[in-house]
Amino acid sequence: MTRTKKRRKNETACSRLSISLTKRFPLSSLKISKAGPWWEVAALTLLVSFHIPPAIGELSNNSTPELLPPALTILERPKTSYRIGDVITYRVQVRWTQTDPDLRMRPPAVDLFNLKLIGITEETASGANGSGASDQNQHVLSFNFRALEPGPARIEPISLKWTRSHDAIGSQLTVPGFDLTIRRTIPLVWFLLAVIGTAIGGTSLLLMKHVLHKPSTQVPPSPARSFAELELDELRVRYAEWKKGGNHQEFLDAVTRIVERYLTQELGWHFGRDSYNEFKIKAEAKWVRKDAVVMWDTLKKLEYQRYSGISSDEKELEQMYQDIFSFITRKRVISSE
């Protein structure tokens, strides 16, 4: 018991001596000569055994200081207005001027209003800092959101933190927030109706303008056709019917009626009522004597063919038609000249 008490007493004295020496003679400025007294050597031994180890242990437990915050560059800003359901992208670049392989980024703290977070992507690239002495780590972060309801929306400032393996904060940064406006989406049906209505309205205006300003292109009415031209048209019709297999007698009767109407119109002479002398006088007054003779011969042939009872020959009818058609055509041209 006596030895134990003495040992404790000596340890206490040595401890007090160590503290006293440390205050009077800091370890960094303490100089010991080889010829010093024995108690100085003992004090140094005690100081080394009691004072230095705690200092070393304390330094080992200190955490590494934080790195300088990285530089922030906004690569793609959100627009001020979106429609319901639109995807909103916010891209930033983080550039480090210092490197630490132990740094790990925590999940970003994202606070949103009237928006939904779809996902966050990170791209990492390294490049020379310009002088070639060291690398600058570059991280591109893409935040993707979806617009929810019509009205105001907001992306609150986003806090980015990097930690080390023992969860100590290595660096941190705040990404600015943004205010947005979400507009109501126009239904596709209404959109198509609006487009169609606009197209129809524009087309109607163009047509009205074209009609109002279009110069008149109406063809002036042609003058009334002459009686001779009408008779020639009917001759063509009757001839075409006959050539398709019509009856000889019917064709002969139709041609006779056409000639009688023509003479009545041109000369005022009626076949079967007026005499030959009257025809001669009126024909020679309007035509030359030769034409009067030709027309009179044609009338006699027609009368003979109609009332003789002899079947008409097709060639004779063809020639008779050609003579009558040529006569009326020639007189029509002469009259118009």
C-alpha atoms as a printed R data frame, in Angstrom:
    type eleno elety resid chain resno        x      y        z
1   ATOM     1    CA   MET     A     1    0.000  0.000    0.000
2   ATOM     2    CA   THR     A     2    2.796  2.394    0.846
3   ATOM     3    CA   ARG     A     3    4.510  1.802   -2.495
4   ATOM     4    CA   THR     A     4    1.316  2.342   -4.452
5   ATOM     5    CA   LYS     A     5    0.668  5.662   -2.737
6   ATOM     6    CA   LYS     A     6    4.222  6.794   -3.383
7   ATOM     7    CA   ARG     A     7    3.949  5.869   -7.111
8   ATOM     8    CA   ARG     A     8    0.696  7.829   -7.517
9   ATOM     9    CA   LYS     A     9    2.214 10.776   -5.722
10  ATOM    10    CA   ASN     A    10    5.227 10.746   -8.043
11  ATOM    11    CA   GLU     A    11    3.011 10.528  -11.135
12  ATOM    12    CA   THR     A    12    0.967 13.522   -9.980
13  ATOM    13    CA   ALA     A    13    4.110 15.536   -9.355
14  ATOM    14    CA   CYS     A    14    5.520 14.645  -12.759
15  ATOM    15    CA   SER     A    15    2.257 15.617  -14.471
16  ATOM    16    CA   ARG     A    16    2.253 19.005  -12.766
17  ATOM    17    CA   LEU     A    17    5.857 19.471  -13.691
18  ATOM    18    CA   SER     A    18    5.117 18.635  -17.329
19  ATOM    19    CA   ILE     A    19    2.290 21.180  -17.501
20  ATOM    20    CA   SER     A    20    4.476 23.813  -15.832
21  ATOM    21    CA   LEU     A    21    7.366 23.193  -18.207
22  ATOM    22    CA   THR     A    22    5.082 23.290  -21.223
23  ATOM    23    CA   LYS     A    23    3.805 26.715  -20.270
24  ATOM    24    CA   ARG     A    24    7.259 28.083  -19.496
25  ATOM    25    CA   PHE     A    25    9.116 26.365  -22.299
26  ATOM    26    CA   PRO     A    26    7.031 25.589  -25.434
27  ATOM    27    CA   LEU     A    27    8.116 22.485  -27.235
28  ATOM    28    CA   SER     A    28    8.970 24.402  -30.388
29  ATOM    29    CA   SER     A    29   11.387 26.770  -28.608
30  ATOM    30    CA   LEU     A    30   12.850 24.429  -25.984
31  ATOM    31    CA   LYS     A    31   16.638 23.981  -26.290
32  ATOM    32    CA   ILE     A    32   18.401 21.318  -24.210
33  ATOM    33    CA   SER     A    33   22.126 21.200  -23.709
34  ATOM    34    CA   LYS     A    34   24.006 18.005  -23.199
35  ATOM    35    CA   ALA     A    35   25.378 19.278  -19.919
36  ATOM    36    CA   GLY     A    36   22.000 20.148  -18.393
37  ATOM    37    CA   PRO     A    37   21.021 19.021  -14.942
38  ATOM    38    CA   TRP     A    38   19.419 15.638  -14.456
39  ATOM    39    CA   TRP     A    39   16.011 16.990  -13.639
40  ATOM    40    CA   GLU     A    40   15.820 18.838  -16.998
41  ATOM    41    CA   VAL     A    41   16.388 15.584  -18.822
42  ATOM    42    CA   ALA     A    42   13.741 13.900  -16.699
43  ATOM    43    CA   ALA     A    43   11.298 16.695  -17.379
44  ATOM    44    CA   LEU     A    44   11.868 16.384  -21.117
45  ATOM    45    CA   THR     A    45   11.260 12.649  -20.910
46  ATOM    46    CA   LEU     A    46    7.992 13.182  -19.043
47  ATOM    47    CA   LEU     A    47    6.906 15.907  -21.501
48  ATOM    48    CA   VAL     A    48    7.460 13.587  -24.436
49  ATOM    49    CA   SER     A    49    5.597 10.734  -22.771
50  ATOM    50    CA   PHE     A    50    2.586 12.766  -21.511
51  ATOM    51    CA   HIS     A    51    2.231 15.795  -23.825
52  ATOM    52    CA   ILE     A    52    3.153 14.809  -27.379
53  ATOM    53    CA   PRO     A    53    0.943 11.703  -27.922
54  ATOM    54    CA   PRO     A    54   -2.327 13.520  -27.173
55  ATOM    55    CA   ALA     A    55   -1.385 16.248  -29.671
56  ATOM    56    CA   ILE     A    56   -0.709 13.675  -32.380
57  ATOM    57    CA   GLY     A    57   -3.997 11.928  -31.660
58  ATOM    58    CA   GLU     A    58   -5.885 15.208  -31.794
59  ATOM    59    CA   LEU     A    59   -4.477 16.091  -35.219
60  ATOM    60    CA   SER     A    60   -5.384 12.671  -36.579
61  ATOM    61    CA   ASN     A    61   -9.030 13.181  -35.644
62  ATOM    62    CA   ASN     A    62   -9.379 16.609  -37.361
63  ATOM    63    CA   SER     A    63  -11.432 16.500  -40.629
64  ATOM    64    CA   THR     A    64  -10.065 17.674  -43.997
65  ATOM    65    CA   PRO     A    65  -11.123 21.296  -44.704
66  ATOM    66    CA   GLU     A    66  -13.853 21.981  -47.307
67  ATOM    67    CA   LEU     A    67  -12.872 22.591  -50.933
68  ATOM    68    CA   LEU     A    68  -13.630 25.869  -52.639
69  ATOM    69    CA   PRO     A    69  -17.147 25.907  -54.144
70  ATOM    70    CA   PRO     A    70  -17.198 24.918  -57.818
71  ATOM    71    CA   ALA     A    71  -18.017 27.402  -60.592
72  ATOM    72    CA   LEU     A    72  -21.633 27.255  -61.853
73  ATOM    73    CA   THR     A    73  -22.710 27.841  -65.484
74  ATOM    74    CA   ILE     A    74  -26.349 27.653  -66.649
75  ATOM    75    CA   LEU     A    75  -26.421 25.853  -70.004
76  ATOM    76    CA   GLU     A    76  -30.192 25.752  -70.638
77  ATOM    77    CA   ARG     A    77  -32.700 27.930  -68.836
78  ATOM    78    CA   PRO     A    78  -36.393 27.027  -68.668
79  ATOM    79    CA   LYS     A    79  -38.747 29.201  -70.705
80  ATOM    80    CA   THR     A    80  -41.233 31.443  -68.965
81  ATOM    81    CA   SER     A    81  -44.326 29.683  -70.349
82  ATOM    82    CA   TYR     A    82  -45.310 26.057  -70.981
83  ATOM    83    CA   ARG     A    83  -48.471 24.057  -71.660
84  ATOM    84    CA   ILE     A    84  -49.899 21.264  -69.532
85  ATOM    85    CA   GLY     A    85  -47.845 18.085  -69.948
86  ATOM    86    CA   ASP     A    86  -44.807 19.821  -71.456
87  ATOM    87    CA   VAL     A    87  -41.355 18.615  -70.395
88  ATOM    88    CA   ILE     A    88  -39.182 21.317  -68.843
89  ATOM    89    CA   THR     A    89  -35.382 20.946  -68.903
90  ATOM    90    CA   TYR     A    90  -32.950 22.842  -66.684
91  ATOM    91    CA   ARG     A    91  -29.243 22.159  -67.433
92  ATOM    92    CA   VAL     A    92  -26.271 23.476  -65.467
93  ATOM    93    CA   GLN     A    93  -22.529 22.875  -65.530
94  ATOM    94    CA   VAL     A    94  -20.403 22.553  -62.368
95  ATOM    95    CA   ARG     A    95  -16.662 23.061  -62.801
96  ATOM    96    CA   TRP     A    96  -14.110 22.234  -60.142
97  ATOM    97    CA   THR     A    97  -10.784 24.010  -59.775
98  ATOM    98    CA   GLN     A    98   -9.716 21.457  -57.149
99  ATOM    99    CA   THR     A    99  -10.001 17.714  -57.229
100 ATOM   100    CA   ASP     A   100  -10.804 15.204  -54.527
101 ATOM   101    CA   PRO     A   101  -11.518 11.581  -55.514
102 ATOM   102    CA   ASP     A   102  -13.390 10.987  -52.237
103 ATOM   103    CA   LEU     A   103  -16.111 13.562  -53.047
104 ATOM   104    CA   ARG     A   104  -19.583 12.173  -53.749
105 ATOM   105    CA   MET     A   105  -22.642 14.263  -54.627
106 ATOM   106    CA   ARG     A   106  -25.678 13.820  -52.429
107 ATOM   107    CA   PRO     A   107  -29.125 13.551  -54.054
108 ATOM   108    CA   PRO     A   108  -30.124 17.175  -54.808
109 ATOM   109    CA   ALA     A   109  -32.818 18.722  -52.646
110 ATOM   110    CA   VAL     A   110  -35.450 19.814  -55.181
111 ATOM   111    CA   ASP     A   111  -38.515 21.742  -54.038
112 ATOM   112    CA   LEU     A   112  -41.189 22.299  -56.726
113 ATOM   113    CA   PHE     A   113  -44.561 23.986  -57.081
114 ATOM   114    CA   ASN     A   114  -47.035 22.821  -59.783
115 ATOM   115    CA   LEU     A   115  -44.272 20.730  -61.359
116 ATOM   116    CA   LYS     A   116  -43.269 17.069  -61.189
117 ATOM   117    CA   LEU     A   117  -39.670 15.880  -61.164
118 ATOM   118    CA   ILE     A   118  -39.140 13.325  -63.940
119 ATOM   119    CA   GLY     A   119  -35.452 12.657  -63.407
120 ATOM   120    CA   ILE     A   120  -31.937 14.002  -62.916
121 ATOM   121    CA   THR     A   121  -29.001 12.999  -65.109
122 ATOM   122    CA   GLU     A   122  -25.302 13.712  -64.562
123 ATOM   123    CA   GLU     A   123  -22.544 13.729  -67.161
124 ATOM   124    CA   THR     A   124  -18.911 13.955  -66.093
125 ATOM   125    CA   ALA     A   125  -15.979 15.061  -68.245
126 ATOM   126    CA   SER     A   126  -12.393 16.098  -67.514
127 ATOM   127    CA   GLY     A   127  -10.236 18.498  -69.470
128 ATOM   128    CA   ALA     A   128   -6.984 20.438  -69.145
129 ATOM   129    CA   ASN     A   129   -7.213 23.769  -67.377
130 ATOM   130    CA   GLY     A   130   -5.383 25.559  -70.158
131 ATOM   131    CA   SER     A   131   -1.879 25.382  -68.754
132 ATOM   132    CA   GLY     A   132   -1.764 21.599  -68.817
133 ATOM   133    CA   ALA     A   133   -0.713 21.446  -65.169
134 ATOM   134    CA   SER     A   134   -3.898 19.918  -63.762
135 ATOM   135    CA   ASP     A   135   -7.412 18.758  -64.658
136 ATOM   136    CA   GLN     A   136  -10.664 20.593  -64.110
137 ATOM   137    CA   ASN     A   137  -13.578 18.257  -63.430
138 ATOM   138    CA   GLN     A   138  -16.782 19.253  -65.192
139 ATOM   139    CA   HIS     A   139  -20.207 17.921  -64.228
140 ATOM   140    CA   VAL     A   140  -23.301 18.623  -66.349
141 ATOM   141    CA   LEU     A   141  -26.564 18.182  -64.443
142 ATOM   142    CA   SER     A   142  -29.901 17.983  -66.277
143 ATOM   143    CA   PHE     A   143  -33.108 18.429  -64.267
144 ATOM   144    CA   ASN     A   144  -36.282 17.340  -66.103
145 ATOM   145    CA   PHE     A   145  -39.755 18.364  -64.899
146 ATOM   146    CA   ARG     A   146  -43.324 18.027  -66.193
147 ATOM   147    CA   ALA     A   147  -45.912 20.827  -66.162
148 ATOM   148    CA   LEU     A   148  -49.008 19.892  -64.151
149 ATOM   149    CA   GLU     A   149  -51.871 22.409  -63.934
150 ATOM   150    CA   PRO     A   150  -52.685 25.806  -65.481
151 ATOM   151    CA   GLY     A   151  -51.326 28.661  -63.433
152 ATOM   152    CA   PRO     A   152  -48.032 29.730  -61.836
153 ATOM   153    CA   ALA     A   153  -45.236 27.250  -61.187
154 ATOM   154    CA   ARG     A   154  -41.838 27.503  -59.545
155 ATOM   155    CA   ILE     A   155  -38.525 25.716  -59.254
156 ATOM   156    CA   GLU     A   156  -37.083 26.612  -55.867
157 ATOM   157    CA   PRO     A   157  -33.290 27.071  -55.518
158 ATOM   158    CA   ILE     A   158  -31.647 23.649  -55.702
159 ATOM   159    CA   SER     A   159  -29.050 22.803  -53.051
160 ATOM   160    CA   LEU     A   160  -26.124 20.689  -54.223
161 ATOM   161    CA   LYS     A   161  -23.824 19.113  -51.617
162 ATOM   162    CA   TRP     A   162  -20.739 16.895  -51.942
163 ATOM   163    CA   THR     A   163  -19.589 14.722  -49.047
164 ATOM   164    CA   ARG     A   164  -16.594 12.544  -48.260
165 ATOM   165    CA   SER     A   165  -16.573  8.924  -47.195
166 ATOM   166    CA   HIS     A   166  -17.173  9.802  -43.503
167 ATOM   167    CA   ASP     A   167  -20.195 12.028  -44.453
168 ATOM   168    CA   ALA     A   168  -18.349 15.256  -43.806
169 ATOM   169    CA   ILE     A   169  -19.373 18.118  -46.116
170 ATOM   170    CA   GLY     A   170  -16.691 18.584  -48.747
171 ATOM   171    CA   SER     A   171  -18.363 21.395  -50.745
172 ATOM   172    CA   GLN     A   172  -21.785 22.825  -51.485
173 ATOM   173    CA   LEU     A   173  -23.492 25.044  -54.064
174 ATOM   174    CA   THR     A   174  -26.957 26.519  -54.726
175 ATOM   175    CA   VAL     A   175  -28.530 26.511  -58.207
176 ATOM   176    CA   PRO     A   176  -30.891 29.479  -58.813
177 ATOM   177    CA   GLY     A   177  -34.640 28.878  -58.977
178 ATOM   178    CA   PHE     A   178  -37.139 29.960  -61.666
179 ATOM   179    CA   ASP     A   179  -40.752 31.130  -61.904
180 ATOM   180    CA   LEU     A   180  -42.895 29.698  -64.731
181 ATOM   181    CA   THR     A   181  -46.428 29.918  -66.075
182 ATOM   182    CA   ILE     A   182  -48.420 26.861  -67.188
183 ATOM   183    CA   ARG     A   183  -51.036 27.499  -69.870
184 ATOM   184    CA   ARG     A   184  -54.100 25.427  -70.688
185 ATOM   185    CA   THR     A   185  -53.745 23.040  -73.608
186 ATOM   186    CA   ILE     A   186  -56.071 23.651  -76.587
187 ATOM   187    CA   PRO     A   187  -57.902 20.383  -77.503
188 ATOM   188    CA   LEU     A   188  -56.889 19.006  -80.891
189 ATOM   189    CA   VAL     A   189  -60.479 19.095  -82.201
190 ATOM   190    CA   TRP     A   190  -60.847 22.794  -81.469
191 ATOM   191    CA   PHE     A   191  -57.448 23.462  -82.960
192 ATOM   192    CA   LEU     A   192  -58.383 21.676  -86.201
193 ATOM   193    CA   LEU     A   193  -61.705 23.490  -86.355
194 ATOM   194    CA   ALA     A   194  -59.944 26.808  -85.917
195 ATOM   195    CA   VAL     A   195  -57.496 25.976  -88.720
196 ATOM   196    CA   ILE     A   196  -60.293 24.826  -91.047
197 ATOM   197    CA   GLY     A   197  -62.390 27.893  -90.255
198 ATOM   198    CA   THR     A   198  -59.469 30.183  -90.971
199 ATOM   199    CA   ALA     A   199  -58.770 28.417  -94.262
200 ATOM   200    CA   ILE     A   200  -62.419 28.612  -95.351
201 ATOM   201    CA   GLY     A   201  -62.668 32.269  -94.380
202 ATOM   202    CA   GLY     A   202  -59.502 33.130  -96.281
203 ATOM   203    CA   THR     A   203  -60.658 31.224  -99.349
204 ATOM   204    CA   SER     A   204  -64.051 32.954  -99.291
205 ATOM   205    CA   LEU     A   205  -62.431 36.370  -99.112
206 ATOM   206    CA   LEU     A   206  -60.148 35.541 -102.023
207 ATOM   207    CA   LEU     A   207  -63.078 34.306 -104.120
208 ATOM   208    CA   MET     A   208  -65.150 37.394 -103.345
209 ATOM   209    CA   LYS     A   209  -62.235 39.637 -104.227
210 ATOM   210    CA   HIS     A   210  -61.675 37.711 -107.441
211 ATOM   211    CA   VAL     A   211  -65.339 37.926 -108.413
212 ATOM   212    CA   LEU     A   212  -65.642 41.618 -107.578
213 ATOM   213    CA   HIS     A   213  -62.500 42.609 -109.457
214 ATOM   214    CA   LYS     A   214  -62.655 40.065 -112.272
215 ATOM   215    CA   PRO     A   215  -63.066 41.790 -115.649
216 ATOM   216    CA   SER     A   216  -66.122 40.808 -117.591
217 ATOM   217    CA   THR     A   217  -65.392 37.906 -119.910
218 ATOM   218    CA   GLN     A   218  -68.929 37.370 -121.163
219 ATOM   219    CA   VAL     A   219  -69.093 36.735 -124.895
220 ATOM   220    CA   PRO     A   220  -71.480 39.143 -126.570
221 ATOM   221    CA   PRO     A   221  -74.484 37.331 -127.959
222 ATOM   222    CA   SER     A   222  -74.050 36.297 -131.549
223 ATOM   223    CA   PRO     A   223  -76.398 37.913 -134.033
224 ATOM   224    CA   ALA     A   224  -79.472 35.923 -135.030
225 ATOM   225    CA   ARG     A   225  -78.771 33.378 -137.682
226 ATOM   226    CA   SER     A   226  -80.214 34.062 -141.075
227 ATOM   227    CA   PHE     A   227  -83.102 32.117 -142.561
228 ATOM   228    CA   ALA     A   228  -80.764 30.585 -145.163
229 ATOM   229    CA   GLU     A   229  -78.428 29.274 -142.439
230 ATOM   230    CA   LEU     A   230  -81.345 27.676 -140.618
231 ATOM   231    CA   GLU     A   231  -82.488 25.968 -143.808
232 ATOM   232    CA   LEU     A   232  -78.971 24.667 -144.429
233 ATOM   233    CA   ASP     A   233  -78.903 23.199 -140.901
234 ATOM   234    CA   GLU     A   234  -82.126 21.336 -141.496
235 ATOM   235    CA   LEU     A   235  -80.850 20.050 -144.824
236 ATOM   236    CA   ARG     A   236  -77.789 18.596 -143.058
237 ATOM   237    CA   VAL     A   237  -79.989 16.887 -140.459
238 ATOM   238    CA   ARG     A   238  -82.311 15.340 -143.036
239 ATOM   239    CA   TYR     A   239  -79.394 14.186 -145.164
240 ATOM   240    CA   ALA     A   240  -77.699 12.538 -142.168
241 ATOM   241    CA   GLU     A   241  -80.896 10.681 -141.253
242 ATOM   242    CA   TRP     A   242  -81.324  9.479 -144.814
243 ATOM   243    CA   LYS     A   243  -77.718  8.245 -145.071
244 ATOM   244    CA   LYS     A   244  -78.217  6.198 -141.893
245 ATOM   245    CA   GLY     A   245  -80.911  4.165 -143.655
246 ATOM   246    CA   GLY     A   246  -83.827  6.506 -143.962
247 ATOM   247    CA   ASN     A   247  -86.653  6.210 -146.485
248 ATOM   248    CA   HIS     A   248  -86.095  7.767 -149.929
249 ATOM   249    CA   GLN     A   249  -89.588  9.218 -150.138
250 ATOM   250    CA   GLU     A   250  -89.445 10.786 -146.703
251 ATOM   251    CA   PHE     A   251  -86.094 12.409 -147.538
252 ATOM   252    CA   LEU     A   252  -87.522 13.711 -150.823
253 ATOM   253    CA   ASP     A   253  -90.578 15.220 -149.097
254 ATOM   254    CA   ALA     A   254  -88.377 16.912 -146.451
255 ATOM   255    CA   VAL     A   255  -86.102 18.454 -149.099
256 ATOM   256    CA   THR     A   256  -89.114 19.708 -151.083
257 ATOM   257    CA   ARG     A   257  -90.586 21.455 -148.022
258 ATOM   258    CA   ILE     A   258  -87.242 23.123 -147.271
259 ATOM   259    CA   VAL     A   259  -86.959 24.469 -150.832
260 ATOM   260    CA   GLU     A   260  -90.551 25.771 -150.817
261 ATOM   261    CA   ARG     A   261  -89.957 27.643 -147.536
262 ATOM   262    CA   TYR     A   262  -86.725 29.081 -148.894
263 ATOM   263    CA   LEU     A   263  -88.340 30.417 -152.079
264 ATOM   264    CA   THR     A   264  -91.241 31.873 -150.146
265 ATOM   265    CA   GLN     A   265  -88.810 33.686 -147.820
266 ATOM   266    CA   GLU     A   266  -86.411 34.890 -150.503
267 ATOM   267    CA   LEU     A   267  -88.796 35.673 -153.380
268 ATOM   268    CA   GLY     A   268  -92.245 35.782 -151.874
269 ATOM   269    CA   TRP     A   269  -93.271 33.074 -154.335
270 ATOM   270    CA   HIS     A   270  -95.484 30.103 -153.280
271 ATOM   271    CA   PHE     A   271  -95.008 26.732 -154.922
272 ATOM   272    CA   GLY     A   272  -98.289 25.265 -156.201
273 ATOM   273    CA   ARG     A   273 -100.094 28.610 -155.993
274 ATOM   274    CA   ASP     A   274  -98.105 31.025 -158.154
275 ATOM   275    CA   SER     A   275  -97.260 30.522 -161.824
276 ATOM   276    CA   TYR     A   276  -93.944 30.055 -163.518
277 ATOM   277    CA   ASN     A   277  -94.052 33.558 -164.990
278 ATOM   278    CA   GLU     A   278  -94.377 35.024 -161.541
279 ATOM   279    CA   PHE     A   279  -91.387 32.934 -160.370
280 ATOM   280    CA   LYS     A   280  -89.352 34.064 -163.397
281 ATOM   281    CA   ILE     A   281  -90.081 37.730 -162.782
282 ATOM   282    CA   LYS     A   282  -89.266 37.596 -159.082
283 ATOM   283    CA   ALA     A   283  -86.169 35.373 -159.472
284 ATOM   284    CA   GLU     A   284  -84.617 37.477 -162.239
285 ATOM   285    CA   ALA     A   285  -85.266 40.603 -160.174
286 ATOM   286    CA   LYS     A   286  -83.160 39.232 -157.317
287 ATOM   287    CA   TRP     A   287  -80.824 36.742 -158.973
288 ATOM   288    CA   VAL     A   288  -79.200 36.418 -162.350
289 ATOM   289    CA   ARG     A   289  -81.209 34.689 -165.064
290 ATOM   290    CA   LYS     A   290  -78.992 31.562 -164.951
291 ATOM   291    CA   ASP     A   291  -79.738 31.009 -161.239
292 ATOM   292    CA   ALA     A   292  -83.418 31.429 -161.867
293 ATOM   293    CA   VAL     A   293  -83.297 28.723 -164.555
294 ATOM   294    CA   VAL     A   294  -81.304 26.330 -162.262
295 ATOM   295    CA   MET     A   295  -83.785 26.685 -159.421
296 ATOM   296    CA   TRP     A   296  -86.759 26.189 -161.727
297 ATOM   297    CA   ASP     A   297  -85.261 22.971 -163.109
298 ATOM   298    CA   THR     A   298  -84.681 21.746 -159.535
299 ATOM   299    CA   LEU     A   299  -88.333 22.391 -158.678
300 ATOM   300    CA   LYS     A   300  -89.541 20.379 -161.677
301 ATOM   301    CA   LYS     A   301  -87.285 17.414 -160.722
302 ATOM   302    CA   LEU     A   302  -88.625 17.467 -157.179
303 ATOM   303    CA   GLU     A   303  -92.185 17.512 -158.371
304 ATOM   304    CA   TYR     A   304  -91.550 14.675 -160.816
305 ATOM   305    CA   GLN     A   305  -89.853 12.509 -158.175
306 ATOM   306    CA   ARG     A   306  -92.692 13.058 -155.694
307 ATOM   307    CA   TYR     A   307  -95.683 12.414 -157.937
308 ATOM   308    CA   SER     A   308  -94.471 10.138 -160.735
309 ATOM   309    CA   GLY     A   309  -94.764  6.959 -158.685
310 ATOM   310    CA   ILE     A   310  -91.384  5.829 -159.908
311 ATOM   311    CA   SER     A   311  -88.959  4.782 -157.200
312 ATOM   312    CA   SER     A   312  -86.309  7.432 -156.737
313 ATOM   313    CA   ASP     A   313  -82.732  6.540 -157.494
314 ATOM   314    CA   GLU     A   314  -80.223  7.098 -154.671
315 ATOM   315    CA   LYS     A   315  -77.683  8.742 -156.948
316 ATOM   316    CA   GLU     A   316  -80.287 11.173 -158.317
317 ATOM   317    CA   LEU     A   317  -81.363 12.104 -154.770
318 ATOM   318    CA   GLU     A   318  -77.722 12.596 -153.762
319 ATOM   319    CA   GLN     A   319  -77.102 14.911 -156.727
320 ATOM   320    CA   MET     A   320  -80.325 16.819 -156.128
321 ATOM   321    CA   TYR     A   321  -79.370 17.391 -152.483
322 ATOM   322    CA   GLN     A   322  -75.898 18.642 -153.425
323 ATOM   323    CA   ASP     A   323  -77.317 21.070 -156.012
324 ATOM   324    CA   ILE     A   324  -79.852 22.557 -153.577
325 ATOM   325    CA   PHE     A   325  -77.318 22.802 -150.710
326 ATOM   326    CA   SER     A   326  -74.747 24.490 -152.969
327 ATOM   327    CA   PHE     A   327  -77.293 26.961 -154.343
328 ATOM   328    CA   ILE     A   328  -78.526 28.111 -150.901
329 ATOM   329    CA   THR     A   329  -74.932 28.289 -149.581
330 ATOM   330    CA   ARG     A   330  -73.780 30.404 -152.518
331 ATOM   331    CA   LYS     A   331  -76.686 32.793 -152.207
332 ATOM   332    CA   ARG     A   332  -76.164 33.090 -148.445
333 ATOM   333    CA   VAL     A   333  -72.488 34.083 -148.938
334 ATOM   334    CA   ILE     A   334  -73.306 36.559 -151.637
335 ATOM   335    CA   SER     A   335  -76.032 38.134 -149.556
336 ATOM   336    CA   SER     A   336  -73.748 38.521 -146.502
337 ATOM   337    CA   GLU     A   337  -71.071 40.168 -148.591
